[in-house]
Amino acid sequence: MQRIVVLNPKGGSGKTTLAINIAAYFAARGDATALIDHDPQGSSTRWLKKRKPPQLAIHSIAAFERDSRTTRAWQMRIPDGTQKIVVDTPAALDARTLPEFTRDASKVIVPVLPSDIDIHAASRCIADLLLVAKIKRVENRIGVIANRVRKNTLMFQSLMRFLEKLEIPVIATIRDSQNYVRAAEQGVGIHEMKSYLVKEDIGQWETLLAWLEPERVLMDQPPPLAEQPAPAAVPTAEIVAETTADPGAHDAKFIVS
């Protein structure tokens, strides 16, 4: 079971958009997926209620709700067979609560917007993840997403300079696109929309998905070419047709720390 936490105490960084699209991607692929909504605004929960067939179901856990009729453990239970858990965290998250959210997290995603306020907040958030939550850089559990960016702007260049100094991988650069708004309104993820409409957006997710599941990327690589046996000796009287194989090399590099 993989637990993916989308986290940034700064509100408006795009946590919910990323969380619902990650959950939708895994569900569309056929993985049993649960989405835990800790945000009191309940945006992820409302999105889940909009989903209809043929979209595959995603188990909803509205963690921000309190029900006196059931225990907290029952409310937060994960169905048997769940393969992916995506956690949408609230804004204004106290640093002291970070260990609670990240303790069992396979990956922690920090979205950052291109603004001075957001860059400062992200710097503090990552420092807290390293010092308070005790996540080590070498574990490769923290990844930063440059979110809602418009390239070729001074603010984007400033954001990228900041991210380069963090020594934390920048796992994706996601543009400011209305496709995410349309997807949220329909209760789907961009990977569930018509491919010709979201081709550019989906392309920006390749490095993010490769970081989430590096083992799957390795599995998808073509197998190495088998070593060919040495040709058998042929009498000189026979006519021999020679064929050559031009083996190709396949190398992929997804993330640059």
Backbone as a ProteinNet text record, in pm:
[ID]
protein_1_A
[PRIMARY]
MQRIVVLNPKGGSGKTTLAINIAAYFAARGDATALIDHDPQGSSTRWLKKRKPPQLAIHSIAAFERDSRTTRAWQMRIPDGTQKIVVDTPAALDARTLPEFTRDASKVIVPVLPSDIDIHAASRCIADLLLVAKIKRVENRIGVIANRVRKNTLMFQSLMRFLEKLEIPVIATIRDSQNYVRAAEQGVGIHEMKSYLVKEDIGQWETLLAWLEPERVLMDQPPPLAEQPAPAAVPTAEIVAETTADPGAHDAKFIVS
[TERTIARY]
84.4	0	88.5	61.8	140.4	57	116.5	48.7	117.6	42.9	96.9	31	112.2	61.6	94	-8.3	10.1	0.9	108.6	120.5	186	125.3	184.1	94	144.7	59.7	4.2	67.2	18.1	-106.6	-215.3	-339.2	-327.5	-405.8	-409.8	-293.5	-217.8	-101.1	-136.3	-261.6	-303.2	-298.1	-302	-294.2	-410.5	-532.1	-649.6	-648.9	-612.5	-607.4	-512.2	-396.7	-300.1	-350.8	-408.7	-455	-562.9	-661.8	-771.5	-723.8	-628.9	-580	-488.8	-412.8	-332	-423.7	-526.3	-620.5	-694	-734.8	-806.7	-718	-590.1	-497.8	-488.2	-468	-454.7	-584.9	-698.1	-826.8	-851.6	-821.1	-843	-754.9	-640.8	-550	-595.7	-693	-745.2	-698.5	-620.8	-575.4	-687	-704.5	-800	-746.1	-818.5	-766.5	-858.4	-797.4	-871.5	-818.6	-909.6	-872.6	-917.4	-819.7	-848.4	-845.2	-955.9	-969.9	-964.4	-852.6	-836.8	-871	-895.4	-919.7	-1063.6	-1084.8	-1220.5	-1309.3	-1249.7	-1330.6	-1398	-1343.8	-1408.3	-1411.3	-1316.5	-1319.1	-1299.5	-1209.3	-1186.2	-1310.7	-1376.5	-1497.3	-1608.9	-1626.5	-1728.5	-1696.7	-1567.7	-1527.8	-1562.1	-1537.8	-1567.8	-1717.4	-1801	-1945.8	-1993.6	-1912.9	-1948.9	-1914	-1831.6	-1788.8	-1903.5	-1913.5	-2018.7	-1958.7	-2021.2	-1975	-1970.4	-1869.4	-1778.3	-1653.3	-1641.6	-1526.3	-1527.6	-1411.7	-1402.3	-1409.5	-1463.9	-1488.4	-1358.1	-1359.4	-1250.2	-1310.9	-1254.4	-1309.2	-1284.2	-1388.6	-1380.9	-1373.9	-1279	-1270.2	-1265.2	-1374.8	-1382.4	-1328.2	-1197.3	-1132.5	-1162.5	-1205.2	-1234.3	-1367.2	-1450.5	-1580.1	-1565.3	-1650.9	-1654.4	-1794.6	-1803.7	-1931.5	-1936.5	-2022.5	-2031.6	-2087.6	-2147.7	-2208.5	-2107.8	-1989	-1886.8	-1753.8	-1668.8	-1535.1	-1448.1	-1345.5	-1251.9	-1181.7	-1146.4	-1078.8	-1168.4	-1297.9	-1390.6	-1406.3	-1413.1	-1427.9	-1306.9	-1187.4	-1063.7	-1018.1	-1098.4	-1057	-1032	-933.1	-897.6	-950.8	-1025.8	-1080.4	-969.4	-997.2	-903.3	-878.4	-755.3	-721.2	-685.3	-691.1	-654.5	-507	-478.7	-341	-277.8	-359.6	-308.8	-393.1	-327.1	-394.4	-337.6	-425.9	-385.2	-443.7	-360.8	-403	-397	-512.5	-523.1	-521.9	-414.5	-398.1	-457.3	-486.5	-544.8	-439.3	-486.9	-398.2	-370.1	-271.5	-236.1	-203.2	-135.5	-98.1	14.4	-4.2	97.5	215.4	336	455.1	460.3	403.2	407.3	322.1	228.2	143.1	199.9	309.5	366	402.5	464	495.7	372.6	258.7	135.8	94.9	111.4	70.7	173.1	299.4	405	466.9	431	498.6	496.6	381.6	368.5	365.2	403.2	394.2	508	473.3	574.7	635.4	548.7	592.8	519	589.8	530.9	552.5	443	449.8	420.9	508.7	492.4	473.2	350.8	330.4	369	432.7	478.2	434.6	373.1	333.8	445.1	451.1	555.1	521.5	538.6	520.5	614.1	649.6	741.2	684.6	554.6	491.5	495.3	464.2	460.4	600.4	698	835.8	883	852.3	891.4	821.1	691.3	615.9	669	704	755.7	890.5	973.2	1102.8	1085.4	990.5	963.4	904.1	815.2	751.8	855.4	945.6	1045.9	1141.9	1175.6	1260.6	1193.5	1062.9	988.8	981.6	967.1	963.9	1097.1	1205.7	1337.8	1370.7	1335	1377.3	1274.8	1146.5	1041.5	990.2	956	905.9	1019	1143.8	1260.9	1268.2	1231	1244.4	1382	1456.8	1591.9	1589.9	1675.6	1682.8	1713.2	1800	1843.3	1729.6	1621.1	1507.8	1427.4	1448.5	1377.8	1226.1	1179.9	1035.8	970.3	1048.3	992.8	1018.9	915.2	929.1	852.7	908.8	847	787.7	669.5	607.2	595	650.7	628.1	490.4	395.4	255	201.8	109.9	42.7	143.1	240.6	346.9	318.3	374	375.8	522.8	571.9	714.3	747.4	878	929	882.5	853.1	823.2	931.8	953.2	1056.6	1025.4	897.6	860.8	886.6	864.3	893.6	1043.8	1124.2	1269.8	1316.2	1253.8	1288.3	1250.3	1134.8	1092	1189	1231.1	1319.8	1456.6	1504.2	1631.7	1620.1	1507.6	1485	1481.4	1409.6	1395.3	1528.8	1614.6	1745.3	1832.7	1806.6	1888.3	1842.1	1724.9	1667.4	1733.5	1797.1	1850.2	1737.7	1618.6	1501.3	1457.9	1424.6	1392.3	1267.8	1277.9	1161.8	1101.9	990.7	939.7	846.9	803.5	718.6	704.7	680.6	645.3	511.9	408.7	272	220.4	172.1	128.8	-7.5	-36.7	-166.4	-265.9	-350.3	-437	-581.7	-673.6	-815.8	-866.1	-787.1	-828.4	-847.8	-770.4	-786.3	-918.2	-957.2	-1085	-1200.7	-1193	-1298.8	-1307.8	-1192.3	-1191.9	-1257.1	-1224.1	-1280.6	-1431.8	-1480	-1623.8	-1698.2	-1630.5	-1693.9	-1670.7	-1592.7	-1563.9	-1467.9	-1377.9	-1280.2	-1140.8	-1041.2	-903.9	-866.3	-757.3	-720.4	-684.9	-641	-610.4	-736.9	-851.7	-979	-1051.6	-990.9	-1050.5	-1002.3	-1062.7	-1021.4	-876.7	-795.8	-650.6	-609.7	-681.5	-640.4	-662	-748.1	-772.5	-666.4	-605.3	-515.2	-375.4	-340.7	-212.4	-95.6	-95	16	19.4	-96.8	-102.3	-54.6	-100.8	-60.5	89.9	145.9	290.1	369.3	315.1	385.1	379.5	296.7	283.6	379.9	449.1	532.2	640.8	708.5	815.8	759.6	642.3	578	541.4	480.1	438.6	559.5	665.4	787.7	851.5	840.9	895.2	810.7	679.6	591.5	613.2	639.6	651.9	775.1	893.9	1014.4	1025.9	971.5	978.9	893.6	782	698.1	767.4	839.1	913	1015.1	1084.3	1183.4	1116.9	998	926.8	882.4	856.3	807.6	919.1	1045.4	1155.5	1161.5	1199	1211.8	1323.3	1306.1	1409.2	1537.6	1651.9	1777.5	1779	1845.9	1856	1939.4	1890.8	1963.9	2091.4	2195.2	2321.1	2305.3	2346.1	2330.5	2444.2	2412.2	2518.9	2610.5	2731.1	2826.7	2777.5	2795	2747.9	2823.4	2749.9	2811.7	2897	2999.1	3086.3	3006.1	3025.2	2951.3	3051.4	3027.8	3118.8	3130.5	3250	3274.6	3196.7	3152	3079.9	2938.5	2888.5	2752.1	2748.6	2636.1	2616.3	2552.3	2613.2	2565	2513	2390.1	2332.4	2354	2416.2	2444.3	2338.4	2294.2	2202	2263.5	2240.3	2293.6	2178.2	2197.1	2096.7	2158.1	2081.6	2129.5	2061.6	2119.6	2053.4	2048.9	1935.8	1921.3	1935.8	1972.9	1985.6	1869.9	1822.9	1710.6	1750.4	1751.4	1788.9	1688.5	1644.7	1548.2	1594.7	1583.4	1618.2	1501.1	1443.8	1318	1333.9	1419.4	1423.3	1567	1584.7	1716.3	1707.6	1783.1	1778	1853
-118.9	0	124.7	215.9	338.7	456.2	536.6	653.3	779.2	863.4	985.7	1105.9	1192	1308.3	1434.7	1515.2	1643.8	1751.4	1826.3	1906.9	2041.6	2146	2279.3	2363.5	2410.9	2489.1	2616.4	2663.5	2784.2	2750.3	2819.1	2796.9	2843.3	2781.5	2823.3	2776.8	2678	2631.3	2523.8	2478.2	2376.7	2234.7	2218.7	2084.4	1996.3	2050.4	1970	1929.8	2022.5	1990.4	1875.8	1878.4	1770.3	1640.1	1647.6	1526.7	1455.6	1529.2	1462.8	1407.6	1473.8	1424.2	1303.4	1298.4	1179.6	1060.8	1084.4	977.3	929	1022.1	986.2	904.9	940.7	866.7	721	699	561.6	484.3	549.2	481.8	442.9	535.1	506.8	392.4	374.3	266.5	132.3	137.5	14.4	-15.6	76.1	55.1	90.6	9.2	40.9	160.7	272.3	400.3	461.4	521.1	595.3	738.2	833.7	974.8	1026.1	1068.3	1118.3	1271	1332.8	1478	1533.5	1598.8	1661.7	1810.3	1864.2	2008.3	2040.4	2128.9	2163.7	2217.1	2269	2317	2201.3	2081.7	1964.2	1960.3	2025.8	2032.7	1894.8	1814.5	1680.9	1593.8	1606.2	1527.9	1566.5	1695.8	1740.5	1689.9	1689.6	1638.3	1490.6	1414.6	1272	1246.8	1330.8	1313.6	1340.3	1409.2	1438.1	1323.5	1230.4	1121.3	1026.1	989.6	899	799.7	683.1	588.8	658.2	629.6	514.3	537.3	652.6	672.5	568.8	509.7	409.3	474.9	402.1	457	480.5	584.7	615.4	621.7	546.4	545.1	679.3	736.1	868.9	858.8	932.4	946.6	1095.7	1148.2	1290.1	1307.7	1316.6	1318.8	1445.9	1551	1678.5	1672.9	1573.8	1561.6	1486.3	1517.4	1447.2	1391.5	1260.5	1194	1128.6	1179.2	1127.2	986	941.6	808.3	697.8	732.8	632.3	672.4	574.6	602.6	663.4	731.7	790.9	681.6	572.2	461.6	405.1	391.8	339.4	436.8	564.6	666.2	668.7	644.9	655.5	521.2	419.2	286	285.4	207.7	190.1	54.3	49.1	-79.7	-179.4	-305.6	-411.3	-409.5	-434.1	-437.6	-303.7	-196.5	-64.4	-62.8	-11.3	-7.3	130.7	235.3	372	456.9	532.7	629.3	767.6	861.4	998.7	1087.2	1169.8	1251.3	1399.1	1464.4	1608.7	1676.9	1749.4	1808.2	1948.3	1997.1	2131.3	2240.2	2362.2	2478.8	2511.7	2596.9	2641.2	2523.5	2424.6	2305.3	2339.8	2309.3	2336.7	2241.4	2293.6	2212.1	2092.6	2106.8	1997.5	1878	1900	1789.5	1719.9	1769.8	1710.4	1562.6	1522.5	1379	1290.3	1337.1	1258.2	1232.4	1333.3	1319.9	1244.6	1255.6	1204.4	1073.2	1027.4	910.4	788.9	758.8	640.6	677.6	799	844.9	788	728.3	683.6	803.3	901.8	1023	1143.5	1255.6	1381.1	1484.5	1536.5	1632	1771.9	1865.8	2004.7	2091.9	2136.9	2228.5	2371.5	2441	2577.3	2665.7	2779.6	2875.8	2977.6	3036	3135.1	3273.7	3290.9	3422.4	3429.9	3550.8	3567.6	3506.2	3527.8	3475.5	3322.9	3262.1	3116.4	3056.1	3121.2	3071.8	3071.8	3179.1	3186.6	3077.3	3057.9	2955.7	2816.3	2790.7	2659.2	2632.3	2735.1	2720.1	2676.7	2739.7	2704	2562.8	2530.1	2397.9	2287.1	2302.8	2199.7	2188.5	2302.2	2298.7	2220.7	2239.9	2167	2017.5	1983.3	1841.3	1773.9	1846.4	1789.8	1785.6	1892.4	1905.6	1854.6	1878.3	1837.6	1697.5	1676	1544.2	1442.4	1490.8	1403	1319.8	1378.5	1310.3	1343.4	1242.3	1262.5	1280.2	1367.5	1390.4	1262.9	1179.8	1059.1	958.9	975.6	884.8	912.1	1028.1	1066.3	1058.6	1100.8	1098.9	1234.5	1341.2	1475.4	1519.6	1565	1618.7	1749.2	1842.8	1974.8	1984	2043.6	2070.3	2221.2	2272.6	2412.2	2417.7	2477.6	2466	2596.6	2581.2	2695.2	2797	2747.2	2836	2888.8	3003	3060.3	3084.6	3001.4	3009	3141.4	3169.9	3293.1	3417.8	3402.7	3518.6	3529.9	3650	3671	3592.9	3583.7	3512.8	3363.5	3309.1	3167.7	3142.6	3229.7	3214.4	3222.9	3313.5	3325.6	3198.3	3141.3	3017.3	2904.7	2890.8	2781.6	2797.2	2919.3	2941.5	2898.2	2929.7	2889.1	2737.2	2671.3	2526.5	2455.7	2512.9	2452.1	2450	2543.1	2553.5	2459.3	2400.6	2322	2186	2135	1998.7	1897.2	1935.3	1848	1838.7	1720	1709	1787.7	1858	1921.9	1817.5	1758.2	1640.6	1674.5	1800	1839.1	1990.5	2040.4	2180.8	2181.1	2227	2218.3	2356.7	2371.9	2502.2	2541.4	2669.4	2723	2694.2	2593.3	2545.1	2536.7	2578	2568.6	2424.7	2335.5	2195.4	2138.5	2185.7	2138.1	2187	2307.7	2362.1	2281.5	2254.5	2177.8	2035.7	1974.9	1839.1	1835.6	1933.5	1938.6	1956.1	2034.6	2057.7	1930.4	1843.2	1721	1599.9	1616.7	1503.2	1403.1	1450.5	1362.1	1420.3	1342.9	1390.9	1415.7	1487	1517.7	1391.3	1285.8	1160.7	1086.8	1134.2	1073.6	1157.5	1267.9	1352.7	1307.6	1361.3	1326.4	1368.1	1273.4	1293.3	1411.5	1435.9	1545.1	1682.4	1688.2	1814.9	1844.7	1740	1757.1	1702.7	1690.7	1630.9	1702.5	1834.7	1910	1892.5	1894.4	1879.6	1741	1637.8	1501.8	1482.8	1546.6	1536.6	1589.4	1689.3	1746.7	1656.7	1553.5	1461.1	1343.9	1327.9	1208.8	1196.6	1308.1	1302.1	1281.7	1339.6	1320.6	1173.8	1112.3	972.3	880.1	914.9	834.9	842.8	958.3	973.8	896.4	896.6	823.5	673.5	623.6	480.2	447.1	468.8	439	292.5	204.5	61.7	27.3	96.7	71.8	120.2	230.3	281.1	178.5	117.2	15.5	-105.6	-141.2	-255.3	-228.6	-99.7	-64.8	-53.7	-60.5	-50.1	-176.1	-164.3	-284.1	-374.2	-504.9	-595.7	-584.6	-610.9	-605	-712.4	-680.1	-776.6	-896.8	-1015.7	-1136.9	-1148.3	-1198.1	-1216.1	-1324.5	-1292.4	-1385.9	-1489.2	-1618.7	-1720.4	-1699.6	-1748.4	-1736.7	-1818.6	-1768.2	-1841.5	-1972.5	-2073.9	-2204.8	-2201.6	-2286.6	-2293.5	-2346.3	-2282.7	-2319.6	-2357.8	-2470.9	-2508.8	-2396.8	-2379.4	-2270.3	-2286.4	-2407.8	-2428.6	-2373.3	-2353.6	-2304.7	-2152.9	-2102.2	-1957.5	-1917	-1822.7	-1782.6	-1640.3	-1620.4	-1485	-1432.6	-1317.3	-1260.2	-1155.9	-1159.5	-1056.6	-992	-869.4	-797.3	-736.8	-731.9	-666.5	-539.9	-439.2	-311.2	-285.8	-338.6	-321.8	-175.1	-132.6	5.7	13.2	125.9	148	235.8	207.8	285.4	337.7	466.1	525.2	633.2	640.5	742.1	809.6	939.6	1013.4	1104.1	1089.8	1155.6	1277	1264.5	1367.7	1412.1	1539.9	1593.5	1659.4	1607.9	1667.5	1799.8
0	0	0	-90.4	-99.3	-49.7	37.9	95.5	44.5	-24.7	-84.7	-17.6	42.6	114.9	36.5	10.5	-56.2	51.3	68.3	189.7	161.2	213	218.4	308.1	422.6	513.3	449.9	343.9	276.1	195.8	220.2	147.4	2.7	-84.5	-224.7	-308.3	-261	-336.3	-438.3	-437.4	-534.2	-481	-348.9	-289.6	-336	-326.9	-361.2	-507.9	-595.3	-738.3	-765	-702.2	-720.5	-660	-539.8	-471.5	-552.4	-602.6	-674.7	-808.4	-871.8	-1000	-983.4	-875.3	-847.3	-818.5	-735.6	-703.1	-828	-913.6	-1036.2	-1129.6	-1137	-1223	-1179.2	-1049.7	-1001.1	-1017.5	-989.5	-1004.2	-1149.2	-1242.1	-1384.2	-1430.8	-1366.9	-1401.9	-1344.4	-1255.9	-1198.5	-1057.8	-996.7	-859.6	-761.1	-658.4	-552	-474.3	-479.6	-431.9	-327.2	-224.3	-122.8	-118.2	-99.3	-89.8	47	127.6	262	258.9	296.6	292.4	434.3	467.5	598.7	596.4	479	466	506.5	604	646.6	534.4	427.6	315.7	241.7	253.9	196.7	45.2	-21.3	-168.2	-231.8	-178	-232.9	-217.2	-102.9	-78.3	-174.2	-200	-296.5	-435.9	-472	-604	-616.7	-512	-515.3	-536.1	-478.7	-492.4	-635	-713.2	-852.3	-946.8	-901.3	-988.1	-1018.1	-1143.8	-1188.7	-1287.5	-1304.4	-1406.6	-1542.5	-1627.1	-1618.5	-1533.6	-1464.7	-1378	-1265.4	-1240	-1134.7	-997	-902.9	-769.2	-693.9	-612	-520	-380.3	-287.6	-151.7	-84.7	-26.8	34.6	185.7	243.4	388.8	420	473.2	508.3	649.2	660.8	791.9	870.1	801.6	869	945	913.5	979.7	1111.1	1204.9	1332.5	1351.7	1369.9	1385.7	1522.6	1609.4	1746.7	1751.9	1641.8	1640.5	1610.4	1561.8	1529.8	1591.9	1610.7	1663.4	1553.1	1594.9	1497.9	1416.9	1481.8	1412.1	1302.7	1330	1229.9	1113.9	1146.8	1043.4	950.6	1004.7	927.5	870	880.7	834.7	683.9	644.8	503.7	457.8	349	303.6	271.4	298.3	262.4	111.3	73.4	-68.4	-128.6	-48.4	-100.3	-138.5	-256.8	-306.6	-297	-310.6	-308.3	-214.7	-129.4	-42.7	-74.5	-104.8	-131.1	-22	40	153.3	115.3	123.9	100.2	236.4	267.8	400.7	406.5	527.7	540.9	533	512.7	519.4	665.9	688.3	824.2	914.7	857.8	933	1030	1156.2	1257.1	1238.1	1249.6	1228.3	1322.4	1441.6	1539.5	1496.9	1405.5	1358.8	1235.5	1180.8	1059.6	1076.4	1188.2	1202	1191.6	1238.9	1232.8	1088.1	1002.6	862.9	778.3	813.4	725.7	773.2	889.6	949	856	798.9	712.1	564.1	532	393.2	308.9	196.2	101.2	29.1	-2.8	-71.6	-14.5	-5.3	39.2	-72	-124.9	-235.4	-182.3	-214.6	-172.2	-295.8	-322.9	-435.9	-398.3	-490.9	-466.1	-582.1	-549.9	-653.5	-675.5	-795.2	-824.6	-769.8	-638.7	-576.5	-457	-416.2	-303.4	-175.7	-151.6	-30.8	-30	-144.1	-151.7	-142.5	-201.4	-192.8	-47.7	24.1	165.5	246.1	221.7	294.9	264.1	138.9	99.9	166	176.7	241.6	386.6	455.1	595	604.7	512.5	513.1	496.7	402.7	378.1	496.4	556.1	675.6	787.7	804.9	908.2	876.5	748.7	711.4	744	724.4	750.3	899.4	972.4	1110.9	1211.9	1184.2	1278.4	1244.9	1117.1	1076.3	1059.9	1062.6	1058	929.7	818.1	689.5	632.4	598.8	548.5	396.9	348.2	203.4	126.7	183.3	111.4	92.7	168.1	153.7	26.8	-31.4	-154.9	-136.4	-20.9	8.2	-16.1	-22.2	-42.4	-185.7	-252.8	-387.5	-400.3	-472.5	-491.5	-631.3	-639.9	-769.3	-787.3	-895.9	-933.4	-998.8	-929.6	-968.5	-1026.6	-1124.2	-1188.1	-1241.3	-1310.2	-1357.2	-1497.5	-1523.1	-1657.1	-1690.8	-1777.4	-1810.2	-1878.5	-1881	-1941.2	-1866.6	-1736.5	-1652.9	-1546.6	-1494.7	-1393.7	-1266.6	-1230.7	-1109.1	-1122.5	-1241.3	-1264.3	-1252	-1308.9	-1300	-1154.9	-1077.6	-935.9	-860.4	-892.2	-827.9	-858.3	-982.6	-1019.5	-954.8	-940.3	-871	-725.2	-663.8	-525	-512.3	-601.7	-593.9	-615.6	-698.9	-724.6	-598.1	-506.6	-385.5	-273.6	-288.6	-180.1	-160.8	-265.1	-265	-244.6	-289.7	-290.8	-436.8	-488.6	-631.1	-670	-782	-842.9	-936.2	-895.7	-965.3	-1081	-1090.6	-1203.4	-1206.8	-1325.2	-1345.9	-1418.3	-1349.9	-1401.1	-1435.4	-1555.8	-1604.1	-1545.2	-1557.8	-1517	-1629.5	-1611.2	-1718	-1671.9	-1757.4	-1728	-1731.6	-1786.1	-1790.1	-1649.8	-1553.5	-1416.6	-1357.1	-1393	-1346.6	-1406.3	-1535.2	-1602.1	-1544.9	-1520.6	-1465.6	-1327.4	-1243.1	-1108.4	-1112.7	-1205.3	-1217.2	-1257.5	-1331.4	-1381.9	-1292.2	-1186.9	-1100.1	-1160.5	-1247.1	-1311	-1290.9	-1331	-1336.3	-1481	-1503.4	-1642.2	-1720	-1650.8	-1720.2	-1763.5	-1718	-1756.7	-1862.2	-1902.6	-2005.9	-2143.9	-2247.6	-2383.4	-2404	-2449.2	-2453.7	-2540.9	-2650.3	-2738.9	-2674.3	-2571.3	-2502.1	-2396.4	-2342.1	-2227.3	-2254.7	-2380.3	-2417.3	-2350	-2354.2	-2294.9	-2143.3	-2081.2	-1935.6	-1892	-1959.9	-1924.2	-1941	-2043.1	-2063.6	-1945.7	-1875.1	-1760.5	-1637.3	-1641.3	-1527.9	-1536.4	-1644.6	-1662.7	-1556.5	-1527.3	-1427	-1286.9	-1259.8	-1129.5	-1108.6	-1207	-1194.8	-1187.4	-1258.5	-1252.5	-1113.7	-1049.2	-913.8	-813.2	-832.3	-741.3	-749.6	-870.9	-891.4	-975.7	-923.6	-1002.5	-1039.8	-953.9	-984.8	-1106.3	-1124.8	-1242.4	-1369.2	-1358.3	-1474.2	-1520.5	-1422.6	-1457.9	-1522.7	-1473.2	-1529.7	-1673.5	-1703.3	-1836.9	-1939.9	-1895.2	-1988.7	-2075.1	-2201.8	-2285.8	-2234	-2240.6	-2189.7	-2271.5	-2209	-2284.6	-2393	-2501	-2610.7	-2567.1	-2596.5	-2559.6	-2642.2	-2577.4	-2648.8	-2755.3	-2875.4	-2986.5	-2985.4	-3011.3	-3013.4	-3133.9	-3118.2	-3228.8	-3347.7	-3469.4	-3587.8	-3604.7	-3646	-3668.6	-3795.5	-3797.5	-3915	-4034.7	-4149.2	-4271.4	-4379.6	-4446.7	-4555.5	-4658.8	-4711.3	-4805.7	-4934.3	-4963.4	-5088.9	-5082.6	-4959.9	-4946.1	-4952	-4997.3	-5002	-4870.3	-4801.5	-4670.6	-4678.3	-4629.7	-4622.8	-4482	-4473.2	-4342.9	-4309.7	-4185.3	-4136.2	-4014.3	-3999.4	-3884.4	-3807.9	-3679.1	-3593.6	-3537	-3539.8	-3487.1	-3353.7	-3246.9	-3117.5	-3077.5	-3026.4	-2982.2	-2832	-2785	-2642.7	-2597.3	-2479.7	-2427	-2290.8	-2277.8	-2150.4	-2118.9	-1995.7	-1956.4	-1829.1	-1828.1	-1707.5	-1674.6	-1555.7	-1527.8	-1435.8	-1335.4	-1233.3	-1212.7	-1201	-1170	-1034.2	-940.8	-806	-807
[MASK]
+++++++++++++++++++++++++++++++++++++++++++++++++++++++++++++++++++++++++++++++++++++++++++++++++++++++++++++++++++++++++++++++++++++++++++++++++++++++++++++++++++++++++++++++++++++++++++++++++++++++++++++++++++++++++++++++++++++++++++++++++++++++++++++++++

